[in-house]
């Protein structure tokens, strides 16, 4: 820790320091701090999100400009600061730290100090040094005022949290349809500064089992990063994350396009194996607030369907608009099970698969899913087209299936979806074979 002489301390302009310590507005305190040091100043919260910056200086470096524009420090800078131990040092020591330039990242030399309140780090004060370095008196000045800055960050957080709480309350009312007229709701939303989209879709993330619910916390961080450039609201329950994804008023299906981009981002960040612990539903796109609940219920129906059939990765659509036959699988399961119904053709193929270790059921499903396109089917099954032709010939010899009959093909494909995705349904067929 640095030591400072009495001479250095006396040189601090006490009237500026007192004005900062008396300030109840963090933006005013930031301007005073910047004026005292003669440097650009940025204040961020503990998540490196922008709280305030000095408007009297326009010579911010590239990194600070990006922070101001996106309201958050770039992620690659945060990773670098963590890698070099700067973030860890800020947690451990109260005095300012000089961070050397990273020219390849557009990051000029600066001084940073943790702003604390109630023994917790609330955020960080960043002072860009450029050519003239801060002296010992400047360092002491920063130490003297950072606890007050920490309190101001805390107060700002509490005010913002209250506003966010009101926004969440209104959004829940919208999803549950617990409001009067749309005009009254829009009035209350305007008072809470809740900007409602002209075009939207609701996306719901759930988890396949309770032990994976911590993944929703990591998902929340991905949401915060993604919505810097793509607007969306987020609501969280114990086992679900609900996203209200905005689209452009004049761009049809733009909210669903944004939802797809976000899902791909989550898959990339989570990793393919862990990603499939999520159940994801995307409701249809609407332009009327009264239909937001409809989009929400549609997203939930996708998740309920996925829960029922336990789909193989990437086989079942995530969007309600493309759910198709999957919507009716639960009803067909109940009807066929209650009537003890079986397809004799599929029983014959299953018996052959079990006795001779063939894959005729899977081949038939893939062939039907690709509308009888041989090359595409062979590619998905990783077999030669001649092998596919041989299997199709086997299927025709063992069954009464007519591949020219669309009605028969649609029925078989639906039955195969149940067989290959619902374990209990497959066991019914196995029991029928044994008896």
URURMO-V377756 format. One record per helix or strand of 2 or more residues. SS is the DSSP state (~ for helix, > for strand). FROM is the first residue (numbers start at 1). TO is the last residue. If there is no record, write none. Layout:
ss: (SS/SS)
from: (FROM/FROM)
to: (TO/TO)
This chain:
ss: (~/~/~/>/>/~/~/~/>/~/>/>/~/~/>/~/~/>/>/~/~/>/~/~/~/~/~/~/~/~/~)
from: (6/14/26/41/49/62/75/86/97/103/110/120/136/182/199/210/215/232/240/254/272/278/289/320/324/344/360/374/385/406/423)
to: (10/22/37/45/53/70/83/92/99/105/117/128/176/191/207/212/226/236/247/270/275/282/309/322/338/356/369/381/398/421/434)
